[in-house]
Amino acid sequence: MGLSFSLFLARQGIKPLVVERHPGTAIHPRVSSLTARTMEIFRSAGIEEEIRREEPPFPRDFGVMFVESLAGQMFDNLMEDMSAYFTDLSPVEGNGIAQDLLEPVLREQAEQAGARLRYNTELIGFETDGEGVTAVICDRISGEKRTVRAKYMVGADGSKSGIRAKLGIGQHGEGTLCHLVSMVFDADIQELFASQNAHMCFFANDTTSGSLVLYPGTFRRPDIYRVDVIYDPEEETMEDYPEERCVELIRAAIGIPDIPVTIKKVLTWEMAARVADRFQDGRVFLVGDSARVQPPSGGLGGNTGIAEAQNLAWKLAAVLRGEAGPDLLATYDAERRPVADYTTEQVVRLSQQRQHEGSEGITVNTLHVNMGYRYPEGAIVPEADGQNLPYAQSPELWTGQPGTRAAHIVLERDGHTVSSLDLFASRFVLLVGPDGQNWLEAAQVAQDALRLPMDIYRIGGQEGDIGNPGNDFLDAYGITPTGAVLVRPDGYIGWRSKAAEADQEEMERALTGALSTILFR
């Protein structure tokens, strides 16, 4: 999350200082399975192809098995809900890249964009005041300490965040769900998975119970897998899991007593559901696991954190460039904390249903959770009927309402087919209908008045405008041919005017007022 945030901020022209206590990028896969929405975010940051080169898209038809063991009796086999990863509502597909493969890509791109990354460097302490943050950092090799000064600080320091603790920010949620021992191993069981068209199984037998999964990034690491079993840290320690016992547990999960197994790594982790009580404390912000932790079911934890980083990055950049007032930063908590609560609640439900109910109980739709939520308040101009809208639903049911993700439609630009999402990157974008000429002039006045860089496009109008071969722009964004819609730098709708019958001056006031409301709340 820290590398993603630094990349997004650097792409906005702000050069952050990133402090990381470890000597380099991640060595454990952890976060994997980037959703279509997350790949849209990375596409807008210009690194989709770099990620694809590291890891190709995974198959669309993965299943989850409930078994005695991988080679034993099958109790149930359900198709995994892959809707968040493969959907016609997006121009991109999800990706199974793991954290240890993704981070080097993010590091290289962030440094090229101007971020200053300091590895083997630890945050020792910090103090905040009305003007900024003073932090003490230490080089872990030389022991040299430095004092640095910044206007803002972002804590992406994990689920046991020292920054969150120092700020006195509490957490809420279900808390610890269980503790697990995770055993990474090498074994020749690829055909057993392939024959069942699955990537994961929950197993239960006389020896043990737990889960057996393909190791994240398996396309780059064939024959590497992971078994997770629950343990009680008050009753056991890692010393109770020597290699001999781990091999026994793995063989019981596979169901072949003498299969060769090579242990790669054994570690423990906590499955938990917690959300910070606030994501901002003055000039300090929380993103990723420091703000929210949730079970791995559905693979939505890292994806949610990357969306948090994108949301905060454009707002901080706008404030630091003087384009917006500092109150804009309060909308980060207003927008993202409800998403964290909702996502964590849904993922806990999915996790519990998976383990206890099998295929009959799974009703959580990961596409709705990851791409179909709405910001009821925040850096938007709400519409009069916005109070009656659901918080989340299938993304195709949204039609340009402020606070929702801008829809993907196919466009033609300079003789090439593009997605509407390709128009959104680091600036505000005004999209107007084919008869919205007056909005083009109003936009020029608004951006001059606010000194705000903004891209302006007329869709489906005269020659030289952007074409809409499917004639679906107006319906997808809920406007008439004279209407306009304002899209924020993160690809979310900030404001719209469904139709415009007013004169030029009124349109100028409307758009300038909308931008001022968003930027100077």
C-alpha positions in Angstrom: 0.0 0.0 0.0 2.9 2.4 0.8 4.5 1.7 -2.6 1.1 2.1 -4.4 0.4 5.3 -2.6 3.9 6.7 -3.4 3.4 5.8 -7.1 0.0 7.5 -7.2 1.2 10.6 -5.5 4.3 10.9 -7.6 2.2 10.5 -10.8 0.4 13.6 -9.4 3.7 15.5 -9.3 4.2 15.2 -5.6 7.5 13.5 -4.6 7.0 11.6 -1.3 9.7 10.2 1.0 9.0 6.6 1.7 10.6 4.9 4.8 10.7 1.1 4.9 12.4 -0.8 7.7 13.0 -3.9 5.7 16.0 -4.2 3.3 14.0 -4.4 0.2 10.6 -5.3 -1.3 8.4 -8.1 0.1 9.8 -11.7 0.2 6.4 -13.3 1.1 3.6 -13.3 -1.4 0.7 -12.3 0.9 -1.5 -10.0 -1.1 -2.4 -11.6 -4.4 -5.3 -11.7 -6.9 -5.8 -8.1 -8.1 -9.4 -7.5 -9.0 -10.5 -5.9 -12.3 -11.1 -2.6 -10.4 -7.6 -2.6 -9.0 -6.2 -3.3 -12.4 -8.2 -0.3 -13.7 -6.4 1.8 -11.0 -3.0 0.5 -12.0 -4.0 1.0 -15.7 -4.7 4.7 -14.9 -1.3 4.9 -13.3 0.3 3.5 -16.5 1.6 0.2 -15.2 -1.0 -2.4 -16.3 1.4 -3.8 -19.0 4.3 -4.1 -16.5 2.1 -6.1 -14.2 0.9 -8.4 -17.0 4.5 -9.1 -18.0 5.2 -10.4 -14.5 2.1 -12.5 -14.2 -0.5 -13.5 -16.8 -4.2 -13.4 -16.0 -5.4 -16.5 -14.1 -8.1 -18.9 -15.4 -11.8 -17.7 -15.1 -13.2 -21.0 -13.8 -11.4 -21.7 -10.5 -13.3 -23.8 -8.0 -13.3 -24.3 -4.2 -13.6 -27.9 -3.0 -14.8 -29.2 0.4 -13.0 -32.6 0.8 -11.7 -35.2 3.2 -8.4 -34.6 1.5 -7.2 -33.4 -1.9 -7.0 -37.0 -3.1 -9.8 -38.3 -0.9 -13.6 -38.0 -0.8 -15.2 -35.0 -2.3 -18.0 -33.4 -0.2 -18.8 -30.4 -2.4 -17.2 -28.4 -5.2 -18.4 -24.9 -5.9 -17.3 -22.4 -8.5 -15.4 -19.5 -7.0 -17.1 -16.2 -7.4 -14.7 -14.6 -9.9 -17.0 -11.7 -10.9 -14.7 -9.1 -9.3 -11.9 -10.4 -11.5 -13.6 -11.0 -14.8 -16.5 -8.8 -15.9 -17.7 -7.2 -19.1 -18.1 -4.0 -17.1 -14.4 -3.4 -17.2 -11.8 -3.1 -20.0 -9.3 -5.2 -18.0 -9.1 -8.6 -16.4 -7.9 -9.3 -12.9 -4.5 -10.7 -12.2 -3.0 -13.3 -9.8 0.3 -11.5 -9.2 1.6 -11.9 -5.6 3.0 -9.2 -3.4 6.6 -10.3 -3.8 6.3 -10.1 -7.6 4.2 -6.9 -7.6 6.3 -4.8 -5.3 9.4 -4.6 -7.5 7.2 -3.3 -10.3 5.7 -0.7 -8.0 9.2 0.3 -6.7 10.7 0.8 -10.1 7.7 2.8 -11.3 7.5 4.9 -8.2 11.2 5.8 -8.3 10.9 6.7 -12.0 8.0 9.0 -11.1 10.2 10.7 -8.5 9.3 9.1 -5.2 12.3 8.9 -2.8 12.4 5.4 -1.3 14.6 4.6 1.8 14.9 0.9 2.6 16.6 -0.3 5.8 15.2 2.8 7.4 12.9 2.8 10.4 10.5 5.4 11.8 11.6 6.0 15.4 9.1 8.6 16.4 7.1 11.6 15.2 5.3 14.7 16.5 2.6 16.7 14.7 1.7 20.4 15.0 -0.6 22.8 13.1 1.9 23.1 10.2 3.1 19.6 9.6 4.9 16.5 11.0 8.4 16.1 12.4 9.7 12.6 12.2 12.9 10.9 13.4 14.1 8.1 11.1 17.1 5.8 11.6 19.3 4.0 9.1 19.2 0.4 10.4 22.7 -0.4 9.0 24.7 2.6 10.1 22.5 3.6 13.1 22.5 7.2 11.9 19.4 9.1 12.9 17.8 12.0 11.0 15.0 14.4 11.6 12.7 15.1 8.6 9.9 17.5 8.2 6.8 17.1 6.0 3.4 18.7 5.7 1.6 15.3 6.0 2.4 11.7 6.9 0.7 8.5 5.7 0.9 5.4 7.8 1.0 2.1 5.8 2.7 0.2 8.6 0.5 -2.9 8.8 -2.1 -4.4 11.0 -0.1 -3.8 14.2 0.5 -0.2 13.2 2.7 1.7 15.6 1.5 5.0 14.0 -2.1 4.1 14.7 -1.2 3.2 18.3 0.7 6.4 18.9 -2.2 8.5 17.6 -4.5 6.6 20.1 -6.8 5.5 17.3 -9.0 2.5 18.4 -10.4 -0.2 16.3 -13.8 -1.8 16.0 -15.1 -5.0 14.4 -15.2 -8.7 15.2 -11.6 -8.8 16.2 -9.5 -12.0 16.1 -11.3 -14.8 14.2 -8.5 -17.4 14.5 -4.8 -18.0 14.5 -3.2 -20.2 11.8 0.0 -21.9 11.1 0.9 -21.5 7.4 3.1 -24.2 5.8 4.5 -23.4 2.3 5.8 -26.5 0.5 6.8 -28.1 -2.8 4.9 -31.2 -3.9 3.8 -32.8 -7.2 0.0 -32.3 -6.8 -0.7 -30.1 -9.7 -2.7 -32.8 -11.5 -4.9 -33.4 -8.4 -5.9 -29.7 -8.5 -6.3 -29.6 -12.3 -8.5 -32.7 -12.4 -11.0 -30.9 -10.1 -10.6 -27.6 -11.8 -9.9 -26.0 -8.5 -7.4 -23.7 -6.8 -8.3 -24.2 -3.2 -9.8 -26.9 -0.9 -11.1 -27.0 2.6 -10.2 -30.4 4.1 -11.3 -32.2 7.2 -10.1 -35.7 8.3 -9.1 -37.6 11.4 -5.6 -36.1 11.4 -6.3 -32.4 10.8 -8.5 -29.8 9.1 -7.8 -26.5 7.3 -7.2 -25.2 3.8 -4.9 -26.2 1.0 -4.3 -23.6 -1.7 -2.2 -22.8 -4.7 0.6 -20.5 -3.7 0.1 -16.9 -4.9 2.0 -16.3 -8.1 1.8 -20.0 -9.0 2.2 -19.4 -12.7 5.7 -18.2 -11.8 6.1 -20.9 -9.1 4.7 -24.3 -10.3 4.2 -27.0 -7.6 4.3 -24.6 -4.7 1.4 -24.8 -2.3 0.3 -23.7 1.2 -1.6 -25.5 4.0 -3.1 -23.5 6.8 -4.3 -25.1 10.0 -5.8 -23.4 13.0 -3.8 -23.3 16.3 -4.2 -21.8 19.7 -1.2 -19.5 20.6 -2.1 -19.9 24.3 -1.6 -23.7 24.0 1.1 -24.0 21.3 4.1 -22.2 19.8 6.1 -22.6 16.6 8.3 -25.1 18.5 5.3 -27.4 18.4 5.5 -27.5 14.6 8.8 -29.1 13.7 9.4 -30.2 10.1 8.3 -33.7 10.8 4.9 -32.7 12.1 4.4 -30.2 9.3 5.1 -32.9 6.7 2.6 -35.2 8.4 -0.1 -32.4 8.3 0.6 -31.6 4.7 0.4 -35.3 3.7 -2.9 -35.6 5.6 -4.3 -32.6 3.7 -3.2 -34.1 0.4 -4.4 -37.6 1.2 -1.2 -39.5 0.0 0.7 -40.8 3.1 4.1 -41.1 1.4 4.1 -38.3 -1.2 7.4 -36.4 -1.3 7.1 -33.0 0.4 9.7 -30.2 0.7 9.0 -27.6 3.3 9.8 -24.0 2.1 8.6 -21.9 5.0 6.5 -22.1 8.1 4.9 -19.0 9.7 2.0 -18.0 11.8 -0.7 -15.4 11.1 -3.9 -14.0 12.6 -7.1 -13.9 10.7 -9.0 -10.9 12.0 -11.6 -8.3 11.2 -10.8 -4.8 12.5 -11.4 -1.3 11.2 -9.8 1.8 12.6 -12.2 4.2 14.3 -10.9 7.0 12.1 -8.5 7.1 9.1 -7.2 10.6 9.8 -5.7 12.4 12.8 -4.8 15.9 11.9 -2.0 15.6 9.4 -1.6 11.9 9.6 -3.5 9.3 7.6 -3.9 5.5 7.7 -4.0 3.3 4.6 -4.0 -0.5 4.0 -3.8 -2.9 7.0 -3.1 0.0 9.4 -6.6 1.2 8.6 -8.4 -2.1 8.1 -7.8 -5.8 8.2 -10.1 -8.6 7.1 -10.0 -12.3 6.2 -8.5 -13.3 2.9 -11.7 -14.7 1.5 -12.4 -13.2 -1.9 -8.9 -11.7 -2.0 -10.3 -8.2 -1.3 -8.1 -6.9 1.5 -5.2 -5.7 -0.6 -7.5 -4.5 -3.3 -9.4 -2.3 -0.8 -6.1 -0.9 0.4 -5.0 0.1 -3.0 -8.3 1.9 -3.6 -7.7 3.7 -0.3 -4.3 4.8 -1.5 -5.7 6.1 -4.8 -8.4 8.0 -3.0 -6.1 9.8 -0.6 -3.3 10.5 -3.2 -5.3 12.7 -5.5 -6.8 14.7 -2.6 -3.4 15.3 -0.9 -1.9 16.3 -4.3 -4.7 18.8 -4.9 -4.2 20.4 -1.5 -0.4 20.5 -1.8 -0.6 22.1 -5.2 -3.0 24.7 -3.8 -5.9 23.6 -6.0 -8.1 22.6 -3.0 -8.7 23.5 0.6 -7.5 21.3 3.5 -11.0 20.3 4.3 -10.9 18.1 1.2 -8.7 15.7 3.1 -11.5 15.0 5.6 -13.4 13.4 2.8 -10.9 10.5 2.8 -12.2 9.2 6.1 -15.8 10.1 5.1 -15.6 8.1 1.9 -13.3 5.2 2.7 -14.1 4.2 6.3 -17.7 3.2 5.4 -16.3 1.1 2.5 -13.9 -0.6 4.9 -16.7 -1.4 7.3 -18.9 -2.7 4.5 -16.1 -4.7 2.8 -14.9 -6.2 6.1 -18.4 -7.2 7.1 -19.1 -8.9 3.7 -15.8 -10.7 3.7 -16.3 -12.1 7.2 -19.6 -13.3 6.1 -18.1 -15.0 3.0 -15.4 -16.6 5.1 -17.9 -18.0 7.6 -20.2 -19.3 4.9 -17.3 -20.9 3.0 -16.2 -22.9 6.1 -19.5 -23.9 7.5 -22.2 -23.9 4.9 -20.6 -24.8 1.6 -22.1 -23.9 -1.8 -25.6 -23.4 -0.5 -24.7 -20.5 1.8 -22.5 -18.2 -0.3 -24.5 -15.1 -1.3 -21.8 -12.5 -1.2 -21.0 -11.1 -4.6 -17.4 -9.8 -4.7 -18.1 -7.6 -7.8 -20.7 -5.7 -5.9 -18.4 -5.4 -2.9 -15.3 -4.3 -4.8 -16.8 -2.2 -7.7 -20.4 -1.5 -6.9 -20.3 0.7 -3.7 -21.2 4.3 -3.6 -19.9 7.3 -1.6 -23.1 8.9 -0.2 -21.1 11.9 1.0 -17.6 13.2 0.7 -15.9 15.0 -2.3 -19.1 14.9 -4.4 -22.1 17.1 -5.1 -25.1 14.9 -4.1 -28.3 14.9 -6.1 -31.7 15.4 -4.5 -32.7 11.8 -4.7 -29.4 10.4 -3.5 -30.7 9.6 0.0 -32.9 6.8 -1.4 -30.1 5.0 -3.2 -28.6 1.7 -2.0 -25.0 1.7 -0.6 -23.9 -1.0 -3.0 -25.3 -3.0 -5.9 -24.3 -4.5 -9.2 -22.1 -1.8 -10.9 -24.1 -1.8 -14.2 -27.1 -0.5 -12.2 -25.3 2.7 -11.5 -25.9 5.3 -14.2 -23.7 8.3 -13.4 -24.9 9.0 -9.9 -22.3 11.2 -7.9 -20.2 9.0 -5.7 -20.2 6.0 -8.0 -17.5 4.6 -10.3 -17.6 6.1 -13.8 -18.8 3.4 -16.2 -16.7 1.7 -18.8 -18.0 2.2 -22.3 -16.3 1.7 -25.7 -15.2 4.9 -27.4 -13.3 5.9 -30.5 -10.4 8.4 -30.3 -8.1 9.3 -33.1 -9.2 6.3 -35.1 -8.5 3.9 -32.1 -10.9 2.0 -29.8 -10.4 3.0 -26.2 -12.3 2.7 -22.9 -14.0 5.7 -21.3 -11.8 4.8 -18.3 -8.7 5.7 -20.4 -9.8 9.3 -20.2 -9.3 9.3 -16.4 -5.8 9.6 -14.9 -4.6 12.4 -12.7 -7.0 15.3 -13.5 -10.7 16.2 -13.3 -12.5 15.3 -16.5 -15.7 16.8 -17.8 -17.7 14.7 -20.2 -20.5 16.4 -22.1 -23.2 15.2 -24.4 -23.2 15.6 -28.2 -25.2 18.9 -27.8 -23.3 20.2 -24.9 -21.2 22.9 -26.6 -22.0 25.4 -24.0 -20.5 23.2 -21.3 -17.2 23.3 -23.2 -17.1 27.0 -22.8 -18.3 26.9 -19.2 -15.5 24.4 -18.3 -12.9 26.8 -19.7 -14.2 29.6 -17.5 -14.4 27.3 -14.4 -10.8 25.9 -14.7 -9.5 29.4 -15.4 -11.3 30.8 -12.3 -10.0 28.0 -10.1 -6.6 27.5 -11.7 -7.5 23.8 -12.0 -6.1 21.7 -14.8 -9.1 19.8 -16.3 -9.6 17.6 -19.4 -12.8 18.3 -21.4 -14.4 15.9 -23.9 -17.6 16.0 -25.9 -18.8 12.4 -26.5 -20.6 11.5 -29.8 -20.7 15.0 -31.1 -19.2 16.5 -34.3 -16.1 15.5 -36.2 -13.1 15.9 -33.9 -15.0 14.8 -30.8 -14.7 11.4 -29.2 -16.9 8.9 -30.9 -19.3 6.5 -29.2 -20.0 3.7 -31.6 -22.4 1.9 -29.2 -24.4 5.1 -28.6 -24.5 4.1 -24.9 -22.7 7.1 -23.3 -25.9 9.0 -22.4 -27.6 6.0 -20.8 -24.5 4.8 -19.0 -24.0 8.3 -17.4 -27.6 9.2 -17.0 -27.6 12.5 -18.9 -29.4 13.9 -22.0 -27.5 15.2 -25.1 -27.2 18.6 -23.4 -26.0 17.2 -20.1 -22.5 17.0 -18.5 -20.8 14.8 -15.9 -17.7 15.6 -13.9 -15.3 12.7 -13.1 -12.7 13.0 -10.3 -9.1 11.9 -10.8 -9.9 8.6 -9.1 -12.5 7.7 -11.7 -15.5 8.4 -9.5 -18.4 10.7 -10.4 -18.2 14.0 -8.6 -21.1 15.9 -10.1 -23.5 15.9 -13.0 -26.1 18.0 -14.8 -28.5 15.7 -16.5 -29.7 18.4 -18.9 -28.9 22.0 -19.5 -31.5 24.5 -20.6 -29.9 27.4 -18.8 -27.9 30.2 -20.4 -24.1 30.2 -20.6 -23.6 32.2 -17.4 -25.7 29.9 -15.4 -23.8 26.9 -16.7 -20.5 28.5 -15.8 -21.8 29.2 -12.3 -23.1 25.7 -11.9 -19.8 24.0 -12.9 -17.6 26.5 -11.0 -19.8 26.0 -8.0 -19.6 22.2 -8.3 -15.9 22.2 -8.5 -15.6 24.6 -5.6 -17.9 22.4 -3.5 -15.7 19.4 -4.1 -12.4 21.1 -3.6 -13.2 23.7 -0.9 -15.7 22.0 1.3 
